[in-house]
Amino acid sequence: MSAAAKPTPMGAAELRLRGDPPRVTRLSRKALAVVALAATAGIGGALIYALQPSGPKSPTELYATDNRATTDSLVEAPKDYSQVPKLGPPLPGDLGRPILSAQQRGVDVAPPPMGAPSPAGNGADAAQAAREHLRQERDSARTSKMFAGGESASASDAMAAQASLRQPAVADTVAASAGPAPSGGDQGAKRNFLRAVDEGPTESSHRVVPPSSPYIVQAGSIIPAALITGIRSDLPGMITAQVTQNVYDSVSGRHLLVPQGSRLIGEYDSQVSFGQNRVLLAWDRLILPDGRSIQLDRLPGADAVGRAGLQDRVNQHWGGMLRAALISTLLSVGTEVGSSDDNDLVRALRQGTSETIDRTGQDLVRRQMSVQPTLTIRPGFQLRVIVTRDIVVAPWGGETK
């Protein structure tokens, strides 16, 4: 075997299995800091400039006011007080113009005397003027439609007119009372209420009377109870309640008169006005556990704190009202949709249908708005019966405290 050249060993770079990674370009920190500082300064300057208040702008003149048209009356008027015409002596109203015209033509006309009458005739003239004024007032009162009711006045109306003339203060009082009613925020009625003077006697004609019986529940007492039946104000109906606490006499407070468990019979007012949220109650009968009963003479019912009526749930029927308004709107919009190329007959039919549907929608909304709110009181609701008249009841089983 001939001698051959030995193979050249390969370097480490030639034996690598992957290529060189891409070179990473690094940014200068100083350059980044300079760019950030410049951007911050620019943004800050723009912000400061934007927040600076703008200077006051002069109002734009919409109309030229330099050359305003002056009325003829101002042009012909005097420029100053030196051009004001001098007035002559005072002249009577009826003869003043003829006298002035004659004086301007050169005729010497002496004006009649003017001024207050002489003291001698002052009283007679004043009395005559007063009588004439009274006669005119009577004539106007007789012929007034307010008293006569038409062109001819009856004798009774004339007498009423004369009486009103003789009593002007009473007429003023009646006119003031017949004026418009004060509004809810008027404070005058409240001041009049505080200043009202009781013209009755200073001493009451009534005297203190003893209780008619030691077993009496006097006016002002309360009977605690709870509803057994519920209340819904759509229809009138009866209600029952049960006394929840013992009620003792008002004189000594020792005798049990109305035991716990007694029944109350009454009714509620189903007439509810718009905005009302309380049900008015009235109690007619009290039934004791042993079967005895007594009439209560429409005693009012109140809630646990003594306010008249009961308040629990209120349904204003807003949903039905909104549905009616939506239906009315959709019907009106549907009938208004049409083409401008329609002939007169189609246009007339569409207009008539639109008016009919519009009236129907308005009636539907108006009928829904007239529905009164529904007040609901659930069973078990606590209430108080306010005693307004004395009730005499035999003691229950002789039980005392």
C-alpha positions in Angstrom: 0.0 0.0 0.0 1.4 3.3 -1.0 1.8 6.0 1.3 -1.0 8.4 1.3 -1.6 11.8 2.9 -3.3 11.6 6.2 -6.8 13.1 6.4 -7.0 16.6 7.8 -8.9 16.7 11.0 -12.1 18.8 10.8 -12.6 21.7 13.1 -15.2 22.0 15.8 -17.0 24.7 13.7 -17.5 22.3 10.8 -18.9 19.6 13.1 -21.8 21.8 14.5 -25.3 20.5 13.8 -27.1 24.0 13.8 -26.4 27.4 12.5 -25.4 30.6 14.3 -28.3 32.3 16.1 -29.3 35.7 14.8 -27.5 38.6 16.3 -29.5 40.7 18.9 -29.4 44.4 18.4 -29.4 46.3 21.7 -30.8 49.8 22.1 -28.9 52.4 23.9 -30.3 53.2 27.3 -29.3 56.8 26.9 -31.3 57.0 23.6 -34.4 55.5 25.2 -34.2 57.9 28.2 -33.9 60.9 25.8 -36.9 59.7 23.7 -39.0 59.1 26.9 -38.1 62.5 28.3 -39.0 64.2 25.1 -42.3 62.4 24.8 -43.2 63.2 28.5 -42.3 66.8 27.9 -44.5 67.0 24.8 -47.5 65.3 26.4 -47.2 67.4 29.5 -46.9 70.6 27.5 -49.9 69.7 25.4 -51.9 68.9 28.6 -50.9 72.2 30.2 -51.9 74.1 27.1 -55.2 72.3 26.8 -56.1 73.1 30.4 -55.4 76.8 30.2 -58.6 78.8 30.2 -59.3 80.6 26.9 -59.5 84.3 26.9 -62.8 86.1 26.9 -64.3 86.4 23.5 -66.0 89.6 22.5 -69.7 88.9 21.7 -70.5 88.8 18.1 -72.8 91.6 16.9 -75.8 90.0 15.2 -77.6 93.2 14.4 -76.1 96.6 13.4 -77.2 99.0 16.1 -75.3 102.1 14.8 -77.9 103.0 12.2 -81.2 102.5 13.9 -84.4 103.8 12.5 -85.9 106.6 14.6 -89.6 107.0 14.8 -91.2 110.2 13.5 -92.5 111.0 17.0 -89.0 111.1 18.4 -87.7 113.1 15.4 -90.3 115.7 15.8 -90.0 115.9 19.6 -88.0 118.7 21.2 -84.3 118.1 21.5 -84.0 119.8 25.0 -86.1 121.7 27.5 -85.6 125.0 25.7 -87.7 123.8 22.8 -90.6 122.6 24.9 -93.7 124.8 24.0 -95.0 127.1 26.8 -98.4 126.2 28.2 -101.0 128.9 28.6 -103.4 129.2 31.5 -105.6 126.2 32.2 -108.8 126.0 30.2 -112.0 123.9 30.8 -112.1 120.6 29.0 -115.2 121.1 27.0 -114.5 124.8 25.9 -110.8 124.7 26.0 -110.3 123.9 22.3 -112.7 126.6 20.9 -111.3 129.2 23.3 -107.7 128.3 22.2 -108.7 128.5 18.5 -110.3 131.9 19.0 -107.3 133.2 20.8 -105.0 132.0 18.0 -107.1 133.9 15.5 -106.7 137.1 17.5 -110.1 137.2 19.2 -109.8 138.2 22.9 -111.8 135.6 24.8 -111.6 135.6 28.6 -111.4 132.0 30.0 -114.1 131.2 32.5 -113.1 131.0 36.1 -111.7 127.7 37.3 -111.0 126.4 40.7 -112.7 125.2 43.8 -116.2 126.4 44.5 -116.9 128.9 47.2 -117.1 127.6 50.8 -120.8 128.6 51.0 -121.8 126.2 48.3 -119.3 123.4 49.1 -121.6 121.6 51.6 -124.6 121.7 49.3 -122.7 120.4 46.3 -121.1 117.6 48.3 -124.5 116.5 49.6 -126.0 116.7 46.1 -123.1 114.6 44.7 -123.5 112.0 47.5 -127.3 111.7 46.8 -126.6 111.4 43.1 -123.9 108.7 43.7 -126.3 106.8 45.9 -129.1 106.9 43.4 -126.8 105.7 40.6 -125.6 102.8 42.8 -129.2 101.8 43.5 -130.2 102.0 39.8 -127.2 99.9 38.8 -128.0 97.3 41.6 -131.6 97.0 40.4 -130.6 96.5 36.8 -127.6 94.2 37.5 -127.8 90.7 36.1 -126.2 89.4 39.3 -129.3 90.3 41.3 -131.9 90.2 38.6 -130.8 87.2 36.7 -131.7 88.8 33.4 -133.0 92.1 31.9 -136.0 92.4 34.4 -135.4 92.3 38.1 -137.9 91.0 40.6 -138.9 92.7 43.8 -137.0 90.3 46.0 -133.8 90.9 44.0 -134.2 94.7 44.3 -134.6 94.3 48.1 -131.5 92.2 48.2 -129.6 94.8 46.2 -130.7 97.6 48.5 -129.7 95.5 51.5 -126.3 94.9 50.0 -125.9 98.6 49.4 -126.8 99.3 53.0 -124.3 96.7 54.2 -121.2 97.0 52.1 -119.0 95.3 54.7 -121.1 92.1 54.5 -121.0 92.2 50.7 -117.2 92.5 50.8 -117.0 89.6 53.1 -119.2 87.4 50.8 -117.2 88.5 47.8 -114.0 87.5 49.6 -115.4 84.2 50.6 -116.6 83.5 47.0 -113.1 84.1 45.6 -110.8 81.4 44.3 -109.8 78.8 46.8 -106.2 79.0 48.1 -103.7 76.6 46.7 -102.1 73.8 48.8 -99.0 75.9 49.4 -100.9 79.1 50.5 -100.0 80.0 54.1 -102.8 82.5 54.6 -105.3 79.9 55.5 -102.9 78.5 58.2 -102.4 82.0 59.6 -106.2 82.6 59.7 -106.6 79.3 61.5 -104.2 80.4 64.2 -105.8 83.8 64.5 -109.3 82.5 64.6 -111.3 83.8 67.6 -113.9 81.7 69.3 -116.9 84.0 69.7 -118.7 81.5 72.0 -119.1 81.9 75.7 -116.0 81.6 77.8 -117.7 79.0 80.1 -118.8 75.7 78.8 -122.4 74.8 79.3 -121.6 71.1 79.9 -120.7 69.7 83.3 -118.7 66.8 84.5 -120.8 63.7 84.7 -119.9 60.4 86.5 -119.5 57.2 84.5 -122.8 55.5 83.9 -121.3 52.1 85.0 -118.1 50.9 86.5 -117.9 48.3 83.6 -117.4 50.8 80.8 -114.9 51.2 78.0 -114.8 54.9 77.5 -114.1 56.9 74.3 -110.4 57.1 73.5 -109.6 53.5 74.4 -108.3 51.1 71.8 -109.1 47.4 71.2 -106.1 45.5 69.7 -107.1 43.0 67.0 -105.9 41.2 63.9 -107.6 40.5 60.6 -109.1 37.1 60.1 -110.2 37.8 56.5 -108.2 39.6 53.9 -109.2 42.8 52.1 -109.2 43.6 48.4 -110.7 46.9 47.4 -112.0 45.9 44.0 -115.4 45.0 45.5 -117.1 45.9 48.7 -117.4 43.3 51.4 -117.5 42.4 55.1 -114.4 41.8 57.2 -113.8 40.0 60.5 -111.1 40.4 63.1 -110.2 38.8 66.4 -109.2 40.6 69.6 -105.6 39.8 70.4 -105.4 41.4 74.0 -107.7 41.6 76.9 -109.5 44.9 77.3 -110.3 46.1 80.9 -112.6 48.8 82.1 -111.5 52.5 81.8 -112.5 53.5 85.3 -110.4 51.2 87.5 -108.6 49.0 84.9 -109.4 45.9 87.0 -112.5 44.4 85.4 -112.1 42.3 82.2 -114.7 43.4 79.8 -113.5 42.3 76.3 -111.5 39.0 76.5 -108.9 37.9 74.1 -110.5 35.9 71.3 -113.6 38.0 70.8 -114.8 38.6 67.2 -115.2 41.9 65.5 -117.5 42.3 62.5 -117.2 45.3 60.1 -116.8 46.5 56.5 -114.3 48.4 54.4 -114.7 51.3 51.9 -114.1 50.0 48.4 -114.2 53.5 46.9 -110.6 54.3 46.2 -109.4 57.5 44.6 -106.3 57.8 42.5 -103.2 58.1 44.7 -104.9 56.6 47.8 -103.0 53.8 49.5 -105.0 53.2 52.7 -108.2 51.3 53.2 -110.9 52.8 55.5 -112.5 50.5 58.0 -115.6 50.6 60.2 -116.6 48.1 62.9 -120.2 47.4 63.6 -120.4 44.5 66.0 -118.5 42.8 68.8 -119.2 39.2 69.6 -117.9 37.8 72.9 -116.7 34.2 73.3 -119.9 33.2 75.2 -122.1 34.4 72.3 -123.1 37.8 73.7 -122.8 40.7 71.3 -123.0 44.5 71.2 -123.4 47.0 68.5 -120.3 49.3 68.0 -121.8 52.2 66.1 -119.3 52.3 63.2 -116.1 52.5 65.2 -113.2 53.4 63.0 -110.2 51.2 62.4 -106.6 52.2 62.5 -103.1 50.6 62.1 -100.8 49.7 65.0 -99.6 53.3 65.5 -103.1 54.8 65.4 -103.2 56.2 61.8 -106.7 55.9 60.2 -107.1 53.0 57.8 -104.7 50.2 56.9 -101.9 50.1 54.3 -100.3 47.0 52.9 -100.1 46.4 49.2 -101.1 48.9 46.4 -101.5 48.0 42.7 -101.7 51.1 40.5 -102.2 49.1 37.3 -99.3 50.7 35.5 -98.8 47.6 33.4 -102.3 47.8 31.9 -101.9 51.5 31.3 -98.6 51.1 29.5 -100.1 48.3 27.4 -103.0 50.4 26.4 -100.8 53.3 25.5 -98.5 51.0 23.4 -101.5 49.5 21.6 -102.9 53.0 20.8 -99.5 54.1 19.5 -99.1 51.0 17.3 -102.5 51.4 15.8 -102.0 55.1 15.1 -98.6 54.5 13.5 -100.0 51.6 11.4 -102.8 53.7 9.9 -100.5 56.6 9.0 -98.3 54.4 6.8 -99.2 55.0 3.2 -98.0 56.0 -0.2 -98.1 59.5 -1.7 -99.3 58.0 -4.9 -102.6 56.9 -3.5 -105.7 58.3 -5.1 -108.3 60.4 -3.3 -110.5 57.5 -2.3 -107.7 55.5 -0.7 -106.5 58.6 1.0 -109.9 59.4 2.4 -110.4 55.8 3.6 -107.0 55.8 5.3 -107.7 59.1 7.0 -111.1 58.0 8.2 -109.7 54.7 9.5 -106.8 56.6 11.2 -109.2 59.0 13.0 -111.4 56.1 14.1 -108.5 54.0 15.4 -107.0 57.1 17.1 -110.3 57.8 19.0 -110.5 54.1 19.9 -106.9 54.2 21.3 -107.6 57.3 23.3 -110.8 55.8 24.7 -108.8 52.7 25.6 -106.1 54.7 27.4 -108.8 56.9 29.1 -110.7 53.8 30.3 -107.5 52.3 31.7 -106.6 55.5 33.5 -110.0 55.5 35.2 -109.4 52.2 36.8 -109.0 52.8 40.5 -106.0 51.4 42.4 -106.4 48.0 44.1 -105.6 48.0 47.8 -104.9 44.6 49.4 -104.6 43.8 53.1 -103.4 40.3 54.0 -105.0 38.2 56.7 -103.3 38.6 60.1 -102.6 42.3 59.7 -102.5 44.0 63.1 -105.0 46.8 63.7 -106.6 48.9 66.4 -110.3 49.7 66.9 -110.6 53.3 68.2 -113.5 53.6 70.7 -115.3 56.9 69.9 -118.4 56.2 72.1 -118.6 54.7 75.6 -119.3 51.0 75.6 -120.9 49.4 78.7 -120.2 45.6 78.9 -120.8 43.2 81.7 -117.5 41.8 83.2 -116.3 38.6 81.7 -116.8 35.8 84.2 -116.2 38.1 87.1 -112.5 38.1 86.3 -110.5 41.0 87.8 -106.8 41.9 88.0 
